[in-house]
Amino acid sequence: MKKIYKYKGGEWIDLYSPTQNEVREAALIAGVDPSAVDELLSPSLRHKIQFNDNHAYIVLHFPAFKESERGDAAYEVDFILTKNVIITTHYEKIDAIESFQKTEENENGIFFGILGELLTNFEHKLSSVDHWIREIENKMFSGKEKQTIIELSEVARHLIDFRKITAVYPDVFQTMADEGGKLFGKKFTDLAKETIERFEKSRNKLEILADTARELRETNNSLLSTEQNQTMKTLTVVTVLATIVVGIALIWIGLQTIK
C-alpha cells in the first residue's frame, strides 16, 4: 500500500508491505535509482545506515511491546531520505506512523518528525513498563509473591528486548549527526544531536527500570524463601509433635498389652 503526503518542506511517501512496482514508483519520485531500493521489499535483520551521493538509507528497529500483530519483539521502519522526498517502508501497522499521518506540519521536518513520533512511542512503552513494575511491587508486598514470579519474568524479558533493540541507536544517531550535515545541511546535524540527547534520557530510564526489576526479583525471591522456611519450621514442629503423640500412644498400647 502506498500513501503520499505533501508538506511545505517536501513530500512523504509511506509504503506499507509494498509491491515491487510501488517501491520503484516511489524511487522514481524521489530521484533514486530503483535498483538501490530493492531492499525495501523485505524486512532486514539488522539496523543499517548508509549515506550516498543523493540520498541516505536508514533501517531502524523499534521495540514493539505487544504492538506487533505477529507477536514480534520489534518492528522495522526503513527510510530513504533525499532533500525533497522521504520514503518510509514498514511491514506492520505502526501507531507512531499513523499518528504522524494525522499531523499537517512539523517544525523539525518530515524525517525527524516521524523519528520523533517513534521515540515518543518508545517513551510511552517505558512508562507502561514503569507502571507495570509498580503494580507488581504492590502485589508483592501484599502477600502475592507467588503470583508475581511470572510477571517479573515477563517484565525482565521485555526490558532485555528493549536493550537489545535500542543498543545500536547511539551509533546510528551519531552517524546521522556526523554524515547527515554533508548531504542535508547543518540543521540536520543539529536535529540529530538533539535526538542523541533525547534518547540518552530514555536509555537512562531503561537502565533504572532494569535495575528496579532486578532488585524486585531478588526481594521477591527472599520473601518466598522466608515464607518457605517458615512453612518448613511449622511442618517440622508438627512432625515432632505428631511423633511424640504417636510414641506416647505406642507406649500406652504396649503397657495395655502387657497387662
ChimeraX attribute file (.defattr): number of C-alpha atoms within 10 A of each C-alpha:
attribute: neighborCount
match mode: 1-to-1
recipient: residues
	/A:1	11
	/A:2	16
	/A:3	12
	/A:4	13
	/A:5	14
	/A:6	13
	/A:7	14
	/A:8	11
	/A:9	15
	/A:10	14
	/A:11	19
	/A:12	22
	/A:13	22
	/A:14	22
	/A:15	23
	/A:16	19
	/A:17	19
	/A:18	18
	/A:19	15
	/A:20	14
	/A:21	10
	/A:22	17
	/A:23	24
	/A:24	20
	/A:25	15
	/A:26	26
	/A:27	22
	/A:28	12
	/A:29	14
	/A:30	23
	/A:31	14
	/A:32	18
	/A:33	11
	/A:34	16
	/A:35	10
	/A:36	11
	/A:37	16
	/A:38	13
	/A:39	12
	/A:40	26
	/A:41	18
	/A:42	13
	/A:43	16
	/A:44	15
	/A:45	10
	/A:46	11
	/A:47	17
	/A:48	15
	/A:49	16
	/A:50	15
	/A:51	17
	/A:52	10
	/A:53	8
	/A:54	13
	/A:55	21
	/A:56	20
	/A:57	19
	/A:58	18
	/A:59	21
	/A:60	22
	/A:61	20
	/A:62	19
	/A:63	26
	/A:64	22
	/A:65	20
	/A:66	13
	/A:67	17
	/A:68	15
	/A:69	11
	/A:70	10
	/A:71	11
	/A:72	12
	/A:73	18
	/A:74	18
	/A:75	23
	/A:76	20
	/A:77	24
	/A:78	24
	/A:79	23
	/A:80	24
	/A:81	23
	/A:82	21
	/A:83	15
	/A:84	16
	/A:85	23
	/A:86	24
	/A:87	24
	/A:88	22
	/A:89	24
	/A:90	21
	/A:91	17
	/A:92	15
	/A:93	14
	/A:94	19
	/A:95	13
	/A:96	17
	/A:97	19
	/A:98	12
	/A:99	13
	/A:100	18
	/A:101	16
	/A:102	8
	/A:103	9
	/A:104	10
	/A:105	15
	/A:106	15
	/A:107	8
	/A:108	15
	/A:109	15
	/A:110	25
	/A:111	18
	/A:112	16
	/A:113	17
	/A:114	20
	/A:115	19
	/A:116	17
	/A:117	17
	/A:118	21
	/A:119	19
	/A:120	16
	/A:121	20
	/A:122	21
	/A:123	18
	/A:124	12
	/A:125	18
	/A:126	21
	/A:127	15
	/A:128	13
	/A:129	20
	/A:130	20
	/A:131	12
	/A:132	14
	/A:133	19
	/A:134	14
	/A:135	12
	/A:136	22
	/A:137	21
	/A:138	12
	/A:139	15
	/A:140	21
	/A:141	12
	/A:142	9
	/A:143	13
	/A:144	15
	/A:145	21
	/A:146	14
	/A:147	12
	/A:148	20
	/A:149	16
	/A:150	11
	/A:151	15
	/A:152	19
	/A:153	14
	/A:154	12
	/A:155	20
	/A:156	19
	/A:157	12
	/A:158	18
	/A:159	21
	/A:160	13
	/A:161	18
	/A:162	23
	/A:163	15
	/A:164	11
	/A:165	20
	/A:166	17
	/A:167	12
	/A:168	15
	/A:169	19
	/A:170	16
	/A:171	12
	/A:172	20
	/A:173	22
	/A:174	16
	/A:175	16
	/A:176	24
	/A:177	22
	/A:178	14
	/A:179	18
	/A:180	22
	/A:181	15
	/A:182	13
	/A:183	18
	/A:184	17
	/A:185	12
	/A:186	13
	/A:187	13
	/A:188	22
	/A:189	22
	/A:190	15
	/A:191	17
	/A:192	22
	/A:193	17
	/A:194	14
	/A:195	21
	/A:196	19
	/A:197	14
	/A:198	14
	/A:199	20
	/A:200	14
	/A:201	11
	/A:202	16
	/A:203	20
	/A:204	11
	/A:205	16
	/A:206	21
	/A:207	13
	/A:208	13
	/A:209	20
	/A:210	20
	/A:211	13
	/A:212	16
	/A:213	23
	/A:214	16
	/A:215	12
	/A:216	18
	/A:217	21
	/A:218	12
	/A:219	16
	/A:220	21
	/A:221	15
	/A:222	13
	/A:223	17
	/A:224	18
	/A:225	12
	/A:226	12
	/A:227	14
	/A:228	12
	/A:229	12
	/A:230	12
	/A:231	12
	/A:232	12
	/A:233	12
	/A:234	12
	/A:235	12
	/A:236	12
	/A:237	12
	/A:238	12
	/A:239	12
	/A:240	12
	/A:241	12
	/A:242	12
	/A:243	12
	/A:244	12
	/A:245	12
	/A:246	12
	/A:247	12
	/A:248	12
	/A:249	12
	/A:250	12
	/A:251	12
	/A:252	12
	/A:253	12
	/A:254	11
	/A:255	10
	/A:256	9
	/A:257	8
	/A:258	7
	/A:259	6
